[in-house]
Amino acid sequence: MRATPVLEVRGLEKHFLGRRRLFGATAPALKAVQLVSFSLQAGNALGVVGESGCGKSTLAKTIMGLHEPTGGEVLLDGRDVRDIPRKEFASRVQFVFQDPYSSLNPRKTVRQTLDAPMRHLAGLDAPAREERAAELLDLVGLRPEFAGRYPHEFSGGQRQRIGIARALAASADVLLLDEPVSALDVSVQAQVLNLLRKLQRELGLTYLFIAHDLAVVENLCDEVAVMYLGRIVEQAPREVLFREPRHPYTHTLLSAVPVPGQARGQRLRLVAPGDASGLTDEGVGCAFAPRCYRAEPRCREELPPLDDAAVGHPVACHFASDTDPKEHAG
Amino acid sequence: MSAVDPTPIETTAAPGAGTWKRLVRNRLAAAGLVVLAFVLLVATIAPLLPLPDPDTVDASRRLEGVGSPGAPLGTDHLGRDMLSRLVWGARVSLAVGVFATLIAAFIGSLIGLFAGFYGRIVDSALMRSVDVLMAFPYLLLAIGLVAVLGPGLINAMIAISVVNIPFFARAVRGATVTLVSSEYVDAARALAFSRMRILFREVLPNVLPVIIVTMSTTVGWMITETAGLSFLGLGAQPPTSDWGTMLGAGRDFITRAPHVSIVPGAAIFLVVISLNFVGDGLRDALDPKLK
């Protein structure tokens, strides 16, 4: 039996109610997150991947409390977060936003941005905040004289470092990272990812890392969950997932990751036609069935449960135990 | 793309001092400030200035032109000294314009902030009330309010403030709505800041430019709107004169003695345009991006 997970999510649901139209019925609810469960051990990093609109950002924001969950629960150290005072939760769990441009208040200097959480959450006095601010800037690789500058004076990568420093200002140990590098240039992405890895190693941080890019996750995460239309369809340790993907969707995603030294025609490229639209459509079967190369009539009638009976890690596919999904590909 | 190395930028001074420096570096704003300071100074020390009494009627010196001996800006239809009336009128007009603007800006901005921040029912309730105010022609509403409160300068000022609340409320609400959904507000929520702290520390500073610009344009309207009420006998009561009353009084002699309306008109113009320059300058000076 493992220790109590630092962060646990049980059956989390987030539905966005449709707007009530002037005449007639309410538009159907958008089920952005459906029955998502996972647990995260201290010091680990869980990557959540999926294409745009699959609900992964909503998942992170719901855990953070930025969205009110429709159902399910979030536990921090085994305690229901609804029983934890907001300030205490905020000083343990912090969020790093996707867009480093809109996530910093343009009228606050770096110092002011960092100051508020230190005073408000950690209750540090002025000299302690001064010291801690310098320490934070050093930690995220920014020069101390940057403290008096405004966000627009920085590049995207530097801004994201400020965002990370803000998240760490009140000594949070769990970071929810919502595509923290997807808005950055590729070369800067690597720097920020390296910073995140360094911070995790030095401070023993726990990460929930949202990404739409498997390559980014591969570098940083111990475990990977794949989301499709609001549900986790497969979750496995990184090596297992990358070596032996069991869900056709995971397989499709992986086949899109370019491999150095391999020309385009040399490897199998699976393509899922269409896109992940129709989130409001409450079909009975597997949500991926319409785009799946492996789909059979059964898939459209019966929702495959997410269980690990077939292959030892959770997969939501009727054919998870098939040896090689490739043979079914066109 | 600069990856890690920053573009070299001059080090930043404390925000307060920097704002003032940036404001006076803007020539138009500086000129506006000088004009406003001069007008304010003259209005303040009016009792000390060697001016004839602004209300003394002299039937023998009616409608004398600009540059007449003893009356540098001429006299009006009752032979009163225009310069003296202009200086004393400035006290009334500026006080009304500034206070009415402050009241309207304060109430209107609060309505706009709360409506935009809380949304839903709060938004609907507040903004529909504002729409009711807007649905009346402004003068009619002002007259109605004065009719209820009774004529007089203070009541005219209150009426003018109320009439102008919707402009602030709408402008501020619009700015607030876009800011509330920005990620730095989410970040503040993630840091468990209280709603009031988010509203006044995170949102308000970013809405401030909208408020300042609206204020600088509104003061001018206020002065002329008060003039409208005074013209109808609901504002400044004779013989007290504000610039608006003077402007209105000159109407009957516009061809024979144009200076009677041009002098107060020019004064209003000068003050309004100075306010606009200062307002624009202040907006830019408060924007950290335009240092």
Interface residues (C-beta under 8 A of the other chain):
Chain A: K61 M64 G65 L66 R86 K87 F89 A90 S91 Q94 F95 F97 Q98 D99 S102 S103 L104 N105 P106 R107 K108 T109 A116 P117 H120 L121 G141 R143 E145 F146 G148 R149 Y150 H152 E153 F154 S155 G157 Q158 G163 R166 A170 D185 S187 V188 Q191
Chain B: M1 S2 A3 V4 P6 T7 I9 T11 T12 P15 S182 E183 Y184 D186 A187 A188 R189 A190 L191 A192 F193 R197 R201 E202 P205 N206 P288 K289
